[in-house]
């Protein structure tokens, strides 16, 4: 019974996180001229990885990655929370999109749930998903992105 309850809670959490991220992602489409834009957001049961581009002081675009595992952190018992370390982290900025993808490559991001992809980067990201995960992963991403 306990495992079923935990599975239900994890599925509920995943579903809530997906809809929350989609809602935030769709609002980012309206902010194209802002100094910071979400390029890619992927998620799993416990959190998300987000690739953002920023223009700092009018300079060239820079990219950084954020990792947010707050959802799984909230489910853990107090004594287990210390074992996961920092549940939110941001990388230093890099100057190119390929370097930004290298930041993501620390994780199997192409296997995660695509929550948002900036339209300007859609083709490039789908190409990279295909390179890293093969035809099946790319097809899964295309299908998931059609539904969002």
C-alpha positions as a printed Julia matrix, in Angstrom:
148×3 Matrix{Float64}:
  0.0    0.0     0.0
  2.83   2.41    0.86
  4.52   1.99   -2.53
  1.26   2.66   -4.35
  0.72   5.82   -2.32
  4.27   7.03   -3.05
  3.84   6.25   -6.76
  0.6    8.21   -6.82
  2.24  11.16   -5.05
  5.17  11.1    -7.5
  2.8   11.0   -10.51
  0.73  13.83   -9.07
  3.88  15.84   -8.45
  5.13  15.18  -11.99
  1.82  16.2   -13.52
  1.65  19.36  -11.41
  5.23  20.27  -12.28
  4.6   19.7   -15.99
  1.56  21.98  -16.04
  3.29  24.61  -13.92
  6.32  24.61  -16.24
  4.13  24.72  -19.35
  2.23  27.69  -17.96
  5.46  29.54  -17.2
  6.92  28.52  -20.55
  3.98  29.88  -22.5
  4.27  33.2   -20.69
  7.93  33.36  -21.72
  6.87  33.47  -25.37
  5.41  36.9   -24.76
  8.66  38.2   -23.28
 10.88  37.82  -26.33
 12.47  41.25  -25.88
 13.37  40.72  -22.21
 17.04  40.52  -21.2
 16.57  36.89  -20.1
 14.78  34.09  -21.98
 14.15  30.43  -21.31
 15.59  28.39  -24.18
 14.86  24.91  -22.9
 13.19  23.41  -19.86
 13.07  19.66  -19.22
 11.67  17.87  -16.22
 11.32  14.64  -14.32
  9.52  13.6   -11.15
 11.82  15.5    -8.84
 12.69  18.68  -10.67
 13.76  20.52  -13.76
 16.76  21.6   -15.79
 16.46  24.99  -17.46
 18.69  26.57  -20.08
 18.44  30.37  -20.12
 20.04  32.99  -22.3
 20.73  36.43  -20.87
 21.94  39.72  -22.21
 23.9   41.39  -19.45
 24.6   45.08  -19.91
 23.66  45.0   -23.6
 26.5   42.6   -24.38
 26.26  39.43  -26.47
 23.92  36.67  -25.36
 25.23  34.39  -22.64
 23.79  31.06  -21.54
 23.49  29.38  -18.17
 21.83  26.28  -16.82
 19.69  25.98  -13.72
 18.89  22.82  -11.79
 15.82  22.87   -9.53
 15.08  19.77   -7.45
 12.77  21.49   -4.99
  9.89  19.12   -5.8
 11.79  16.03   -4.67
 13.3   17.94   -1.74
  9.81  18.67   -0.41
  8.94  14.95   -0.47
 11.98  13.84    1.49
 12.09  13.31    5.23
 14.04  15.96    7.11
 16.98  13.61    7.8
 17.24  12.72    4.08
 17.24  16.3     2.8
 20.85  16.88    3.76
 21.95  13.94    1.64
 20.98  15.56   -1.66
 22.97  18.74   -1.09
 21.83  21.94   -2.7
 18.51  21.35   -4.41
 18.84  24.46   -6.59
 21.94  25.47   -8.53
 22.96  27.7   -11.43
 26.04  27.36  -13.58
 28.37  30.13  -14.62
 27.61  31.77  -17.96
 28.96  30.45  -21.25
 29.08  32.35  -24.53
 27.64  29.92  -27.07
 24.73  27.56  -27.53
 27.01  24.51  -28.05
 28.74  25.33  -24.75
 25.31  25.6   -23.11
 24.41  22.13  -24.37
 27.64  20.86  -22.83
 26.37  22.14  -19.47
 23.23  20.05  -19.91
 25.21  16.97  -20.93
 26.1   16.37  -17.29
 22.54  14.95  -17.15
 20.56  12.7   -19.55
 18.44  15.74  -20.47
 17.33  14.33  -23.82
 15.57  11.48  -21.95
 13.59  13.86  -19.73
 10.18  15.38  -20.38
 10.41  18.45  -22.64
  8.42  21.18  -20.89
  9.32  24.16  -23.05
 11.52  24.85  -26.07
 12.06  28.4   -27.36
 10.81  28.5   -30.97
 14.08  30.0   -32.21
 15.99  26.97  -30.91
 13.48  24.21  -31.67
 15.21  22.74  -34.74
 18.67  22.87  -33.14
 17.46  21.24  -29.94
 15.57  18.49  -31.77
 18.72  17.79  -33.81
 20.75  17.49  -30.6
 18.13  15.2   -29.03
 18.41  12.96  -32.1
 22.21  12.93  -31.94
 22.27  12.09  -28.24
 19.2    9.87  -27.93
 18.5    8.55  -31.39
 15.46   8.61  -33.61
 13.07   7.33  -30.94
 13.93  10.1   -28.47
 13.59  12.74  -31.17
 10.18  11.35  -32.18
  9.08  11.33  -28.53
 10.12  14.96  -28.14
  8.3   15.99  -31.3
  5.13  14.28  -30.07
  5.38  15.79  -26.58
  5.99  19.29  -27.93
  2.98  19.02  -30.25
  0.78  18.38  -27.2
  2.01  21.39  -25.23
